[in-house]
Amino acid sequence: MPTKKTAAPRAPAADAEARAQEALVELRRLANPATRQGLARFGIPADHALGVAMRDVQALARKLGRDHPLTAALWKTGVYEARLLCAYVGEASQVTLTEMNRWCRDFDNWAVCDTLCFALWVRSPHAWNRVHAWSSHRDEFIKRAAFALLASLAVHDKAAEDARFLEALPLIERESTDARNFAKKAVNWALRAIGSRRSPALRGAARELAAKLGDSRDATARWNGKDALRAFAKADARAPVKRAASSSAASTPKPAKARGGGATAAKQRA
């Protein structure tokens, strides 16, 4: 009986560099000048971009598989799409604080920041630690990372206790006056996520904070509060419709499945 072959262990740095170059070749093949030109509409600098659609970045990530050593080599290229790729091939359990801090200092756009937060870092054991550490940072994109992470945790960290989010609400209040666009939008995103995606108690606490901010003398804090309140009102208005649709679907008897093919199946579909 032939022995089962085992995969040879990957050589660290040199092999990762070679794989990163192979990934870049594929990214260049997928590049589209029109996609690159369109980045400016979303406030993303195109200086280091190739012009690859996100769906193609994600498809390439699926081909590559999880490969955390590869992320360091990809990040070093400085290429926009290669850095996006890091979020999908990285392994959350291998993410380190040093790496997170280093990459954060390189951020020059919201897309790489947000993609790393909600696709990779949200599952890292360091996520909550970085929310607190980065929330008061002077750099706009590092501060954004704190609140993009908080918003991602509100959506994805189902096991997190309410206390963690209650402790984060004062961070939102404290930073609600930062008028810089990318910081302001992230603070708002975190407030809306807690106020619509967590427990009733947390939703109530977030909405109380939104009402307080809405009455603030500070224009940015006031915008944050009122925008969140509008989002909560829309979510509340949609909730009865969703419940009614769900109830209707549950009460509607399902048609019997056709057991045969041909004419029998055709009659069942008619």
C-alpha positions as CSV (number, residue, x, y, z in Angstrom):
1,M,0.0,0.0,0.0
2,P,1.6,3.3,-1.1
3,T,2.4,5.7,1.8
4,K,0.5,8.9,1.9
5,K,2.5,11.9,0.9
6,T,2.7,14.8,3.4
7,A,3.1,18.4,2.4
8,A,6.6,19.7,2.9
9,P,6.8,22.5,5.4
10,R,7.1,25.9,3.7
11,A,10.4,27.8,4.0
12,P,9.6,31.0,5.9
13,A,10.8,34.3,4.4
14,A,12.2,33.4,1.0
15,D,9.2,31.2,0.1
16,A,6.7,33.8,1.3
17,E,8.4,36.5,-0.9
18,A,8.2,34.2,-3.9
19,R,4.5,33.5,-3.3
20,A,3.9,37.2,-2.8
21,Q,5.4,37.9,-6.2
22,E,3.3,35.2,-7.8
23,A,0.2,36.8,-6.2
24,L,1.3,40.2,-7.6
25,V,1.6,38.7,-11.1
26,E,-2.0,37.5,-10.8
27,L,-3.3,40.8,-9.4
28,R,-1.7,42.6,-12.4
29,R,-3.4,40.2,-14.8
30,L,-6.7,41.0,-13.1
31,A,-6.2,44.7,-13.1
32,N,-8.5,47.1,-15.0
33,P,-7.5,50.7,-15.6
34,A,-11.2,51.8,-15.3
35,T,-11.4,50.3,-11.8
36,R,-8.2,52.1,-10.8
37,Q,-9.5,55.4,-12.0
38,G,-12.7,54.9,-10.2
39,L,-11.0,54.6,-6.8
40,A,-10.9,58.4,-6.4
41,R,-14.7,58.5,-6.3
42,F,-14.5,56.6,-3.0
43,G,-11.7,58.7,-1.5
44,I,-9.1,55.9,-2.1
45,P,-5.6,57.0,-3.4
46,A,-4.7,55.2,-6.6
47,D,-1.0,55.9,-6.4
48,H,-0.2,52.3,-5.3
49,A,-3.3,50.6,-6.7
50,L,-3.5,48.3,-9.7
51,G,-7.3,48.4,-10.3
52,V,-8.5,45.0,-9.2
53,A,-12.2,44.6,-8.2
54,M,-12.8,43.4,-4.7
55,R,-14.5,40.2,-5.9
56,D,-11.4,39.3,-7.8
57,V,-9.2,40.0,-4.7
58,Q,-11.4,37.7,-2.7
59,A,-11.4,35.0,-5.4
60,L,-7.6,35.0,-5.5
61,A,-7.6,34.7,-1.7
62,R,-9.7,31.6,-1.9
63,K,-7.2,30.1,-4.3
64,L,-4.3,31.0,-2.1
65,G,-5.9,29.8,1.1
66,R,-5.0,30.8,4.7
67,D,-1.3,31.6,4.8
68,H,-0.2,34.1,7.5
69,P,3.5,34.2,6.6
70,L,2.4,35.4,3.2
71,T,0.7,38.5,4.6
72,A,4.0,40.0,5.7
73,A,5.5,39.7,2.2
74,L,2.3,41.0,0.6
75,W,2.1,44.0,3.0
76,K,5.7,45.0,2.2
77,T,4.8,45.5,-1.5
78,G,2.8,48.5,-0.6
79,V,0.3,47.6,-3.3
80,Y,-3.3,48.5,-2.4
81,E,-4.8,45.2,-3.6
82,A,-2.0,43.1,-2.0
83,R,-2.8,44.7,1.3
84,L,-6.5,44.0,0.9
85,L,-5.5,40.4,0.2
86,C,-3.8,40.2,3.6
87,A,-7.2,40.5,5.2
88,Y,-8.4,37.3,3.5
89,V,-5.3,35.1,3.6
90,G,-4.2,36.0,7.2
91,E,-4.9,33.8,10.2
92,A,-6.5,35.6,13.1
93,S,-4.8,33.3,15.7
94,Q,-1.4,34.3,14.3
95,V,-1.9,38.1,14.3
96,T,0.3,39.9,16.8
97,L,0.0,43.3,18.5
98,T,3.3,44.3,16.9
99,E,2.0,43.5,13.4
100,M,-1.3,45.3,14.0
101,N,0.4,48.4,15.3
102,R,2.9,48.4,12.4
103,W,0.3,48.0,9.7
104,C,-1.9,50.6,11.3
105,R,0.9,53.2,11.0
106,D,0.9,52.4,7.2
107,F,-2.8,53.1,6.6
108,D,-3.5,55.8,4.0
109,N,-7.1,54.9,3.1
110,W,-10.2,53.7,4.8
111,A,-10.7,50.6,2.6
112,V,-7.6,48.7,3.7
113,C,-8.3,49.8,7.3
114,D,-11.9,48.6,7.3
115,T,-11.3,45.4,5.4
116,L,-8.6,44.3,7.8
117,C,-10.8,45.1,10.8
118,F,-13.9,43.2,9.7
119,A,-12.3,40.4,7.8
120,L,-9.3,39.5,10.0
121,W,-8.7,41.5,13.1
122,V,-12.2,41.2,14.5
123,R,-11.4,37.5,15.1
124,S,-8.0,38.3,16.7
125,P,-7.6,37.8,20.5
126,H,-6.1,41.4,20.5
127,A,-9.2,43.1,19.0
128,W,-10.7,44.5,22.2
129,N,-7.3,45.6,23.4
130,R,-6.7,47.6,20.2
131,V,-10.2,49.3,20.4
132,H,-9.1,50.9,23.7
133,A,-5.5,51.5,22.7
134,W,-6.2,53.2,19.4
135,S,-9.5,55.1,20.2
136,S,-7.7,58.3,21.3
137,H,-4.8,58.1,18.7
138,R,-4.0,61.4,16.9
139,D,-3.7,59.6,13.5
140,E,-7.0,59.7,11.7
141,F,-6.8,56.2,10.3
142,I,-5.5,54.6,13.5
143,K,-8.5,56.1,15.3
144,R,-10.7,54.9,12.5
145,A,-9.3,51.4,13.0
146,A,-10.4,51.5,16.7
147,F,-14.0,52.2,15.9
148,A,-14.2,50.1,12.7
149,L,-13.0,47.2,15.0
150,L,-15.7,48.1,17.6
151,A,-18.4,48.2,14.9
152,S,-17.2,44.8,13.6
153,L,-17.2,43.3,17.1
154,A,-20.7,44.5,17.6
155,V,-21.7,42.6,14.5
156,H,-19.5,39.5,14.8
157,D,-18.5,38.9,18.4
158,K,-21.7,37.1,19.5
159,A,-20.0,35.8,22.7
160,A,-19.0,39.3,24.0
161,E,-20.8,40.3,27.2
162,D,-22.8,43.6,27.3
163,A,-20.2,45.0,29.8
164,R,-17.6,45.2,27.1
165,F,-19.8,47.4,24.9
166,L,-21.0,49.5,27.8
167,E,-17.3,50.2,28.6
168,A,-16.8,51.2,24.9
169,L,-19.7,53.7,24.8
170,P,-17.7,56.4,26.7
171,L,-15.0,56.1,24.0
172,I,-17.6,56.9,21.4
173,E,-18.8,59.9,23.4
174,R,-15.3,61.1,24.0
175,E,-14.3,60.9,20.3
176,S,-17.7,62.1,18.9
177,T,-16.3,65.6,18.5
178,D,-13.5,64.6,16.1
179,A,-14.6,66.3,12.9
180,R,-12.2,64.5,10.5
181,N,-14.3,62.6,8.0
182,F,-12.8,59.1,8.4
183,A,-12.7,59.3,12.2
184,K,-16.2,60.8,12.4
185,K,-17.8,58.1,10.2
186,A,-16.1,55.3,12.1
187,V,-17.3,56.6,15.5
188,N,-20.8,56.9,14.0
189,W,-20.6,53.4,12.6
190,A,-19.7,51.9,16.0
191,L,-22.6,53.7,17.7
192,R,-25.1,52.5,15.1
193,A,-23.8,48.9,15.2
194,I,-24.2,48.7,19.0
195,G,-27.6,50.4,18.9
196,S,-29.0,48.0,16.3
197,R,-27.1,44.7,16.5
198,R,-26.7,43.9,20.2
199,S,-29.0,43.1,23.2
200,P,-32.1,45.3,24.1
201,A,-30.1,46.7,27.0
202,L,-27.2,47.8,24.8
203,R,-29.6,49.1,22.1
204,G,-31.2,51.3,24.8
205,A,-27.9,52.5,26.1
206,A,-26.6,53.4,22.6
207,R,-29.8,55.2,21.8
208,E,-29.6,57.2,25.0
209,L,-26.1,58.2,24.1
210,A,-27.2,59.1,20.5
211,A,-30.0,61.4,22.0
212,K,-27.4,63.0,24.3
213,L,-25.1,63.7,21.4
214,G,-27.9,65.0,19.3
215,D,-28.4,67.8,21.8
216,S,-24.7,68.6,22.0
217,R,-23.4,72.1,21.3
218,D,-20.6,70.6,19.2
219,A,-21.6,70.3,15.5
220,T,-19.8,67.0,15.0
221,A,-21.1,65.3,18.1
222,R,-24.6,66.6,17.2
223,W,-24.3,65.1,13.7
224,N,-23.2,61.8,15.1
225,G,-26.1,61.6,17.5
226,K,-28.8,62.7,15.0
227,D,-27.5,60.5,12.2
228,A,-27.5,57.5,14.6
229,L,-31.0,58.3,15.7
230,R,-32.2,58.4,12.1
231,A,-30.6,55.0,11.5
232,F,-32.3,53.5,14.6
233,A,-35.7,54.9,13.5
234,K,-35.3,53.3,10.1
235,A,-34.3,50.0,11.6
236,D,-37.3,50.1,14.0
237,A,-39.6,50.9,11.1
238,R,-38.3,47.9,9.1
239,A,-38.5,45.5,12.0
240,P,-42.3,44.9,12.0
241,V,-42.2,44.4,8.2
242,K,-39.5,41.7,8.6
243,R,-41.4,40.1,11.5
244,A,-44.6,40.0,9.4
245,A,-42.8,38.5,6.4
246,S,-41.2,35.9,8.6
247,S,-44.5,35.0,10.2
248,S,-46.2,34.8,6.8
249,A,-43.5,32.5,5.5
250,A,-43.7,30.3,8.5
251,S,-47.5,29.9,8.2
252,T,-47.6,29.3,4.5
253,P,-47.7,25.5,3.8
254,K,-44.8,24.3,1.7
255,P,-45.7,22.4,-1.6
256,A,-44.9,18.7,-1.6
257,K,-41.7,17.8,-3.2
258,A,-42.0,15.9,-6.5
259,R,-40.6,12.4,-6.2
260,G,-40.3,11.7,-9.8
261,G,-38.9,13.5,-12.9
262,G,-40.5,14.4,-16.2
263,A,-44.2,14.9,-16.2
264,T,-44.6,14.4,-12.4
265,A,-42.1,17.2,-11.6
266,A,-43.7,19.5,-14.2
267,K,-47.2,19.1,-12.6
268,Q,-45.7,19.9,-9.2
269,R,-44.2,23.1,-10.5
270,A,-47.4,24.2,-12.4
